[in-house]
Amino acid sequence: MKLILLGAPGAGKGTVAKLLTAIDGSVQISTGDILRGAVQAGTDLGKEAEGFMKRGDLVPDSLIMGIMEKRLQEPDCEKGFLLDGFPRTIPQAEALKELLAKLNITLDMAVDIQVPRDVILDRLCTRRTCENPECQAIYNVKSNPPQKEGICDKCGSRVIQREDETEEAISHRLATYNEKTAPLIGFYEKEGLLFSVEALNSDAVVNGVKEKLGLS
């Protein structure tokens, strides 16, 4: 499958992507993970992106499109891919459309995961992430805490609250999403590719996608 996952920060795009990749071997592509890895590694791209990310602002399109063109041509994308958190703006969507045409790739659909704001705030303020860039396991202090407080179950690294997941940063990210990213819903509706799912449960989103693609 070749999908775009839309939805506000904390809507569950990453969880849904992981569940979908298990179905047919499609690969999850998260620009956030790629950028955070570059920041941790101290690459030129990482240094350039870090300032934008710390403020909760969007990383410039020129940086993102360069990453995406390279990533979509890697061999593991041949089985399919799930774009998690990209595109984020109409210009990115238009640039992606041109890029996919250039690479002769056809999208199946854009899935819009709709979750209420109060649920998102609660999810993100209680979320914690493994600081090891090779792991990046995600926990929740309420619903899924690590077995040992502050320590990752998988690799033993520290589990931290990301700078962009404080309540102030989340409110800023949601405002940025509503202004810049929400218009993508209309863009993909016009393209005939939009599939909207209103669900708090990731399994319900996955089942909806499978049904729509005729995989269930």
N, C-alpha and C positions, 0 to 999 in steps of 0.2 A: 504494500500500500504506500501511496505517496500523499501525505496529509500535511496541512498546516493546522496547528492547535492554537486557537485564539482564546482569550480569557484574561481577566485582571490578574495581577500578581496574587498568588495564593489560591487561585481557582482550582489548582490540582493538575495543571498541564503536565508537569514532570511525572507524577504518579501515573496518570493516564497513559503517557507515552511509554513508560516502562512496561505496563500491562499489555499494550498493543504490540510492542516489539516482540513479545514472547509468542505472539500468534503466528507470524510469518517470517520472522528474521529481519524485519525492517530495522533500521538503525535510528536511534534518537539523536537528533542534532539540536543541542541547546547552545545558542550563542553566549548565554550567561556563563555556562560551564567552560566554554572555550576561552572566554575573556578572563574569567577568574583564574584559570590555569596559567594564562599568559602573565597576569599580574603576579601570581605566586612565583613564577619562573623568572620574573624580572626582564622579560623580553621588551624590545622597543614598542611593540604593539601594546603590551601590558602596561608599560609606563604611560603611554599616551592615553590609554583607556581608563586608567585608575582614577584620575581626578573626576571624570564624568560619573563613574560608577559610585564613588563615595558620596557624591551629592544626590544620587538617585536620579541623575539626568540620563538621557539617552546618549549612547556612544554614536559619533558621527557615521553617516551612511557609508562614506568612503572606506572607513575601517571595516565595517560590517560586510559590505558587498565583496571586498577582497577575500575575507575569511570564507564566505559562503561559496564563492566560485571554486576556490581550492577544495573545500570540504565535499561539495557535491560530486566532484570527479574522483574521489577516493573509491577503491574497489568495493568497500562494504556498503556503499549506497546503491549498488546494482539491484539488490533484492527489494529496495524501497527505503523510504525515510520518513521521519516525523519531525517537522520543524516546530520546536518548542520555544515559544517566545520570539519568533521571527516570522514574518516582518512585523514591525511595530508602528509603522507610519505608512500613509498612502504612497509617498515617494519610494519607500523601500519595497512596497508591494508592486509598484510599477517596474522598478528595477529588477525585482525577482522574476516578474513575468517575462521580461526581456531575456534575463539570464537563462531561465528554463527553456525558452524557445531556442536560444543559441545552443544549449546543451541537448536539445531534442528530448526534453522530459515533460510528461503530461501529469498534472496534479489530479488526484481523485476528488478531493474536496477540502474545504476549510471548516474545521469543527469549532464552533463557538460554545465554550463551557460557561454557563451563567450561574454565578453564586452571589448571594446577598453580601453587601458591604460589611455588615457586622460579623458575619461568619469569617470573612477574609481577614479582618483585623485581629480577631481572636486566634485564628490559625497562625498568622505570621508572627505576632508578638510572642507566641509560645514556641515558635520553631527554633531549633538549634541545628547547626551543621558541623560535621567533622572538618577540622581545619586542614587535613591532609588533602592536597589537590588530586592525589591518585585515588582517593576514597570518596570524599564529599557525601558520606552517608547523612541522611536527614532524620532528625528526631523531633519529638514534641514533648515538652515538659509535662503536659497534661495527659495526652493519649498514648504516647510512645516514647517514654524516657529511656536513656541508656541504662543498662543494668547497674553500672557504677556511675554515680553522678559526675558529669563533666568529662567522662572518658568514653570514646567510641567503642562499641561492642566489637566492631569488625577489625579495626587496626590498632586500637590502643592510643590513638592521638587525642588531643584535646577536642572537646565539643564546645562550640562557641555560638554566641548570638552575632550574626553578621551585622555590620554597620548599617546596611540598608534594610534591616528588619526591626529597628526600634519603631515605636508608634509614630514619632515625628516623620521619620524617613518613609514609612509605609503610607502615611497620609499624603505625602508629597508624590510617591510613586503612583498612588491611585488617582490623584489629580492629573498627573502626567498621562496616565493610561486613558482617562476619560477624554482628555483634550486631543491627544495624538493618535491613540491606538483604536479606541472604540469606533471611529469612522471606517475601519477596515471591514466591519460587519456589513456595511452598505456596499463597499467595494466588491466583496466576494459574492454578495447577493446578486449584484448586477452581472457578475461573471458566471452566475449559475452554479456556483461551487459551495454555497453556504449550507451548513447543517448545524442548527442550534440545538443544544441539549441543556435543559434546566435540571440540574441534579447535584446533590451534596455528596453523593457516593460515587467514587471513581468507577466501580464495577458497572453502575447504571450507565455511565457515559460510554464505557467500552462496549457494553451490550448494544447500545444504540448505534454505535459506529459499525459494529459487526453486522447488525441487521441491515443497515443502510447499504453496506458494501456487499451484502449477500454472503457473508462468511459464517452466519450462525445456522 
